[in-house]
């Protein structure tokens, strides 16, 4: 079986797919793309422009939730229980509601420093590729803002509200067993931890941001570390996220 993951290096939805592939120990290769220039390649393969895209023996599966369902089918052990209604409901809450809202503030802060934005999203590319990406960013930043709903101060502030909602949700739901649904890791935990990792920044993980980071990013990350929900994210990463490369 030939498996390829088309991915952004730093994205919670791509992180979900990487996590599931690593957890199920499925051999695969990863193709790193840069946001913006990725669109032509991804559209040709999958008919749409979002990542991640998993290509299995030439067949494209787009979207992290669909990819996790496919991986559960291809390799049932360990199960992610994607078909359980409660698991799917929590996954949708983070994927479709909290994730996009948190991402608006994440991207708005990253766009305050174009050099750092490029370090995050062009890591692993050639020197020429990184330079070209840095040069095009001033022209492309409007597209990034529009494409992610960064319409003004209210949209950015709503990212903070979504973060607090997500942290409170995982702190409450995990109180009994340490997991969000039942007593084992499921797609719900992977979705929630990946989304919240954008700000919690779990150490020594595939979602750890490059250092040093701009003051605004550092301050936001520092502001949530004492939250019980952030402690849950770090614990889930430490317990279940063993990966040698992003």
N, C-alpha and C positions, 0 to 999 in steps of 0.2 A: 504494500500500500504506500503510495507516494502522497505525502502531506506537506503543504506549504502554507505558512501564515504570512499574509501581507499585513504589515503593522506599522503603527507609529511607536517609537521607543517609549514615549511618555504619554500614556492615555489610559484611563481606568478601564475602558471597554476593551482595549487591546490587552491590558493586564489580565482581565477576566479570562480571555482565551488562552493566554500564555500559562496562566495558573492551572487551568483545567488540563491542558496538554501535558504540563509537567507532572501534575498529580496522577494522571493516568499513565505516565511514562510512555507516551506515544512518540516514537521517533519522527522528527519533522525538521524542516528548515524554515528560517525566518527571513523575510525580506523587509528591510527597514525602508520606510518611505518618509518623505517630509511633507507636512501639511501644506496643501496648495498644489505643489508640483505633482502630488500623488494622483490627482483626479483622473487624468487621462488613462493611466495604467489600470487603476481600479475599475473605472467605467468599462474599459475594454473587456476585463475579465468577468465582472459581476453585473454589469448593467446599471450600476449606481455608483456613488462616489464616497460612501462612508467606509471607514475601517472599524474593526478588523474584517478581513475576508479570509476564510479558510478554503483552500483548494485541495480536494481529496480526489486523487486519480482523475484530475481534469474537471471535476465538478465543483463549482463555487458556492460556498455558503456564506452569506453576508450577515453581519450583526452578531454581537456577543451572545445574546440569549439563544439564537438559532444554532450557533456554534456549540454551545454547551449541551444543547439537546442532542445534536448530532454526535458529539463525543460520548455522551452517555449511551447512545445506540451502538457506536462502533466498539467501545470498550466499557462494558457495564460496571466494572470494578476499578476503583471504588465508586459507588453510585453518588451522583450529585442530586438525585431525586427531583429532576427538573419538572417532571409531570405532576408532582404533588401540588394541589391548588394553593396551599399556604406558602410553599416555597416560591411558586411563580408569582404570587401577589407581592411578597417582599422584594423579589428581584425586580419586578416592574416598578415598584415604588422608587427604588434607587436608580434604575436605568432611565426611566421615562420622566420622572418628576424631580427628585433631589439632585441627581447627577448633572443634568443640563444647567440647573440653577446654580449649583456650586461652581461649576466650570466657568460660568460668566465672570465671577470674581477672580478665580484663578488666572484666567487669560487676561483680564484687565490689568492685574498686577504684573504679570509677565510682560505685557506690552509696554509697561513703563520703562523697561530697559531692553532695547532691541538686541543688544549683545547677549544678554542672559537668555532671552527668548530663543535665540539661535542655538545657544549651548544646550538648552533643554531639548529642542525638537530636531536639531541637526546632528546630534551626537552620533558618532559611528559613521558619518558620511566622509567622503574625501575632503581634503583641504579646499579644493576648488569648489566642490559642492557647498561647503559651509560658507565660503566667501560669497558665492552667488546668492545663496539664500539670505545672507545678511544684507546684501545690496538691494534685494527685491522687497524686503520686509516693509520699508516705509510706504511703498506703493500698495502692498497687500494687506496692511493692517486694517484698512476699512472693510475689506472682505471678511477678515477674521471676526471683526466686531459684528457685522451684519449677520454672518452665518451662524453666530452663536447667541444672538439676541442681546448683545451688549448695547442697549439703546440709550443708556444714560445712568445717572447716579442711582436711581431707584432699582434698576436691574442688577447693578453691582451689589447694592446693599441687600437685595433679596438673596444673593448668594450666601451671605452670612446667616440669614434666617434659615435657609435650607440646611446649611452645615449644622447649626444648633439643633434643628429638628432631627437630622440624621443621627447625630451623636446621642441625643436623648433616646431615640428609638432603639438603637442597638444596646445602649446601657440597660434599658428596661427589659427588652426581649431576651437578653442573654443572662439575666440575673439568675434564673433557675438552673440552667445546664451549661452555660458558657457559650451556647449556640443560639441562633435566632429562631430555628424551627427544629424541635426535637433535641436529641442528645448527640448529634454527629454533624460534621461539616456538610453543608449542602450548597447549592447554587445561590441560595439567599445570602449565606455568609460571604461567599466569594464576591458577589455583586456589591454588598454593603462595604466590605473591607476595601475593595478596589476603589470604589468611589470616594470613600472617606480618606483613603491614603493620599489623595491629591493635596490634602491640607495637613493630615496627621504626620505624613512623611516618615513612615516607619523606618528605623535605622537599618543599614546594611541590607536593603531590599531592592527589588527591581523598580520601585517607585520613589526611591530616595532622590531628591533633587541634587543637582551639582552644587558643590561648595567652592568658594563662598557664594552666597546668594544676596540679592538686593535687600535693603533694609525692610521694605514693605512686605516682601514674602517672608522673611525671617520673623518679623513681628507677628504676622498672622499665624504662622506655624507655632510659635512659642505660646501664643495666647490660648491654644486649645489643649496643650499637653497634659494638663492636670485633670481634664474632664474624664469621667469614667468611660465614656464612649471611646475616647482616644486610647485609653488603656486597653480596651477590648480589641481595637484594631491592631495595636502592637502585639497583643497576645496571640491573636489569630495568625498574624504573619510569622511570629516566632515559632508557632506550633505546626503550621501547615504549609508555609511558603518556602520551600527549599528549592532554589533555582540558581544555577551557576552563571546564567547570563540573561540579559533582558530580552 
